[in-house]
């Protein structure tokens, strides 16, 4: 068996000595990719005007990786040894082409060819698929979001949107009004267990309540809130609070235009991130000042957030 390794282009067709591939999105129902190759036999002679048998496999991870999809074709070369097929439109052997998640690469295309038209594949080529036709990638890996920063949604205003590793959308929402203009952080003198997360405000809030936090302290006010008809508000972590400050322009535009809502002004707001037994983090929304050495006995503003 003689092995030929080949190269390809997504946007233009480039001819090499051994093989040519052109990959183009041909649509999404069904999903297919146009594939062209110059076929040569084991003597490096062009196979012209002849029926050939082909098996195409999509390998994941490496040139010898697992074949997550395979199909066969019976095709015809032209006078120049060129054959054109549509990957995704052959006779399936294994896998489902339309369910391939192109974000989970790298992927490789393996081409096995029988120049005599059967299934005795004597020519093999493998190449890495460095990019994927946009239409195929977009369907599985769309970066579009259902919600947007500044949207009035979920009992408040969206101030952060992101997707997890599985492509599921999540976001953070701030309440329409301050819950207090002068609440203590609480639990002064108590080093609250599991309350130093800079990103997980929900976990911090739960730890504060479990440690005996009072209902009129910052975390207790958020935990007891029913703002916007929602009951899962919590005191934001310092990173969540910082995201709110970064997107304050969009948030305040919506708050200003919403009846009964209150803009976030240049005040000091508590986060749920503890420094130690006597101090916690806050942000001064006038200049975005982040401080980790404020006494828990200080009276600061409180704004609840929730996640979706």
C-alpha positions in Angstrom: 0.0 0.0 0.0 1.3 3.4 -0.9 0.4 6.4 1.3 -0.1 9.9 -0.1 -0.4 12.8 2.3 -2.2 15.9 0.9 -3.0 19.5 1.6 -6.1 21.5 1.1 -7.6 25.0 1.0 -11.0 26.2 2.2 -11.3 29.3 0.0 -9.3 28.5 -3.2 -8.3 25.4 -5.0 -4.6 24.7 -4.9 -3.0 21.9 -7.0 -0.2 19.8 -5.5 1.6 16.9 -7.1 -0.4 14.3 -5.2 -3.8 15.6 -4.4 -6.1 18.6 -4.4 -8.9 19.3 -1.9 -11.4 22.1 -1.9 -13.7 22.3 1.1 -16.8 24.6 0.8 -20.0 24.8 2.8 -22.8 23.6 0.5 -25.7 24.1 2.8 -27.1 22.9 6.0 -29.9 20.5 5.0 -28.1 18.2 4.6 -24.7 19.4 5.8 -22.1 18.6 3.1 -18.6 19.7 2.1 -17.3 19.7 -1.5 -14.2 17.6 -1.8 -11.9 17.4 -4.9 -8.9 15.3 -5.3 -6.4 14.4 -8.1 -6.1 10.6 -8.1 -2.8 8.9 -9.0 -2.1 5.2 -8.9 0.7 3.4 -7.1 3.0 4.2 -10.0 2.2 7.9 -9.6 0.2 8.0 -12.9 -3.0 9.9 -13.2 -6.2 7.8 -13.0 -8.2 9.5 -15.8 -11.8 9.0 -17.0 -12.3 6.1 -14.7 -14.7 4.9 -12.0 -13.0 4.8 -8.6 -14.1 3.7 -5.1 -13.5 6.1 -2.2 -13.9 5.9 1.6 -13.8 9.2 3.5 -13.3 9.2 7.3 -13.3 12.2 9.7 -10.6 11.5 12.4 -10.6 13.3 15.7 -7.5 14.2 17.7 -4.7 13.1 15.5 -3.8 11.6 12.1 -4.3 8.2 13.7 -7.2 9.3 15.8 -10.7 7.8 16.2 -12.9 7.9 13.1 -16.0 9.6 14.3 -17.6 9.5 10.8 -17.0 7.4 7.7 -18.7 7.1 4.3 -18.1 5.5 0.9 -18.4 6.9 -2.6 -18.3 5.5 -6.2 -17.1 8.4 -8.3 -15.6 9.2 -11.7 -12.4 11.0 -12.5 -12.2 13.4 -15.4 -9.5 13.7 -18.1 -7.2 15.4 -15.6 -7.6 12.7 -12.9 -9.8 15.1 -10.9 -12.7 13.6 -8.8 -15.3 15.6 -7.0 -17.5 14.3 -4.2 -19.6 15.7 -1.4 -18.5 14.7 2.1 -21.7 14.1 4.1 -23.6 12.9 1.0 -22.0 9.4 0.6 -23.1 6.0 1.8 -22.7 6.2 5.6 -20.4 3.5 7.2 -20.4 4.9 10.7 -21.3 8.0 12.6 -23.6 10.9 11.7 -22.0 13.8 9.8 -24.5 16.4 10.8 -23.9 15.8 14.5 -20.1 16.4 14.4 -19.2 19.2 16.8 -16.5 21.1 14.9 -15.4 22.9 18.0 -14.0 19.7 19.5 -11.0 19.4 17.1 -8.5 19.0 15.8 -10.0 17.0 13.0 -8.4 15.1 10.1 -9.7 13.9 6.8 -8.7 10.4 5.7 -9.1 9.5 2.1 -8.9 5.8 1.0 -9.1 5.1 -2.7 -9.5 2.1 -4.9 -8.4 3.3 -8.4 -10.1 0.2 -10.0 -13.5 1.3 -8.7 -14.1 -1.2 -5.9 -13.5 -1.3 -2.2 -9.9 -2.6 -2.2 -8.5 0.7 -1.0 -4.8 0.8 -1.9 -4.2 4.6 -1.8 -4.5 6.5 1.5 -4.1 10.1 2.4 -4.6 12.0 5.7 -4.5 15.7 6.3 -5.5 18.0 9.2 -8.6 20.0 8.8 -7.2 23.3 10.0 -10.5 25.1 9.6 -14.1 24.3 8.9 -16.6 25.8 6.4 -18.4 28.5 8.3 -21.9 27.2 7.7 -21.0 23.9 9.3 -19.1 25.4 12.3 -21.7 28.1 12.9 -24.5 25.6 13.4 -22.7 23.7 16.2 -20.6 26.5 17.6 -22.6 29.7 17.2 -21.4 32.6 19.3 -24.8 34.3 19.2 -26.6 34.8 22.5 -30.2 34.7 23.5 -29.7 37.7 25.8 -27.6 40.8 25.8 -25.9 43.2 28.3 -28.4 45.9 29.2 -31.5 43.7 28.6 -34.4 44.0 31.0 -34.8 40.3 31.9 -35.2 37.9 34.8 -36.3 40.5 37.4 -33.4 42.9 36.7 -30.9 43.9 34.1 -28.4 41.6 32.3 -24.8 42.7 32.9 -22.8 39.7 31.8 -23.4 36.9 29.2 -21.2 33.9 28.6 -21.2 30.3 27.4 -19.8 27.2 29.1 -17.7 24.5 27.5 -20.8 22.8 26.2 -22.1 25.9 24.4 -24.9 26.5 27.0 -25.6 30.2 27.6 -25.4 31.7 31.1 -25.5 35.2 32.4 -25.7 37.6 35.4 -28.5 39.9 36.3 -28.5 42.9 38.7 -31.6 43.9 40.7 -33.5 47.0 39.7 -33.0 48.7 43.0 -30.5 48.9 45.9 -31.5 46.7 48.8 -29.8 49.0 51.2 -27.9 52.3 51.3 -26.2 51.5 54.6 -25.8 47.9 55.6 -22.9 46.3 57.4 -21.2 43.3 55.9 -21.8 41.5 59.2 -20.1 38.7 61.2 -17.3 41.0 62.3 -14.6 39.0 64.1 -15.7 35.7 62.3 -13.6 34.1 59.7 -16.3 32.7 57.5 -15.4 29.3 56.0 -15.4 29.1 52.2 -16.2 32.8 51.7 -13.1 34.0 49.9 -14.1 33.2 46.3 -13.5 36.1 44.1 -16.0 34.8 41.4 -18.7 32.7 43.1 -20.9 35.1 45.0 -23.7 32.5 45.3 -21.4 30.2 47.2 -20.0 33.0 49.4 -23.5 34.2 50.3 -24.6 30.6 51.3 -21.5 30.4 53.5 -22.3 33.7 55.2 -25.9 32.7 55.9 -24.7 29.3 57.2 -22.2 31.0 59.5 -25.0 33.0 61.2 -25.2 36.1 59.0 -28.1 38.4 60.0 -31.1 39.3 57.8 -30.2 43.0 57.8 -26.6 42.4 56.8 -25.5 42.7 53.2 -25.7 39.0 52.4 -28.9 38.5 54.4 -30.7 41.3 52.5 -29.8 39.7 49.2 -30.7 36.2 50.3 -34.2 37.3 51.5 -35.0 39.5 48.5 -37.9 38.9 46.2 -37.0 41.7 43.8 -38.6 41.3 40.3 -40.5 38.3 41.4 -37.2 36.3 41.8 -36.0 34.7 45.0 -32.5 33.5 44.2 -30.6 36.8 44.6 -27.2 36.8 46.3 -24.4 39.2 47.2 -22.0 39.4 44.3 -18.4 38.3 44.5 -15.8 41.0 43.9 -15.3 39.8 40.3 -19.0 39.8 39.6 -19.3 43.3 41.1 -16.4 44.4 38.9 -18.2 43.1 35.8 -21.2 45.2 36.8 -19.0 48.3 37.1 -17.4 47.6 33.7 -20.9 47.4 32.0 -22.4 50.1 34.1 -23.1 52.4 31.1 -25.5 49.8 29.5 -27.0 48.8 32.8 -27.8 52.4 33.9 -29.3 53.3 30.5 -31.9 50.5 31.1 -32.4 51.3 34.7 -33.0 55.0 33.8 -35.6 54.0 31.3 -37.4 51.5 33.6 -40.2 52.8 35.7 -39.6 52.2 39.4 -35.9 51.3 38.9 -32.9 53.0 40.5 -29.6 53.8 38.7 -26.4 52.6 40.3 -24.6 55.7 41.4 -21.2 56.6 42.7 -21.5 54.7 45.9 -19.5 52.0 47.7 -21.0 48.6 47.3 -20.3 45.5 49.3 -19.1 42.2 47.7 -19.5 38.8 49.3 -15.7 38.2 49.1 -14.2 38.1 52.6 -10.6 39.2 53.3 -10.4 37.8 56.8 -12.3 37.8 60.1 -12.6 41.6 60.2 -12.4 42.8 56.6 -14.2 42.3 53.2 -14.0 43.5 49.6 -16.0 46.3 48.1 -16.0 48.5 45.0 -16.4 52.3 44.9 -18.6 52.8 41.8 -17.5 56.4 41.4 -14.1 55.3 40.0 -14.2 51.5 40.0 -12.0 51.4 43.0 -11.5 47.9 44.4 -10.6 47.6 48.0 -10.0 44.5 50.2 -9.4 46.1 53.6 -12.7 47.6 54.6 -14.1 46.8 58.1 -17.1 44.6 58.1 -18.7 47.1 60.4 -18.8 49.8 57.7 -22.1 50.7 56.3 -22.2 50.4 52.5 -24.7 50.0 49.7 -26.1 46.6 48.7 -27.3 45.4 45.3 -28.4 41.9 44.7 -27.5 39.8 41.6 -28.7 36.5 40.3 -27.5 34.0 37.6 -29.4 32.4 34.8 
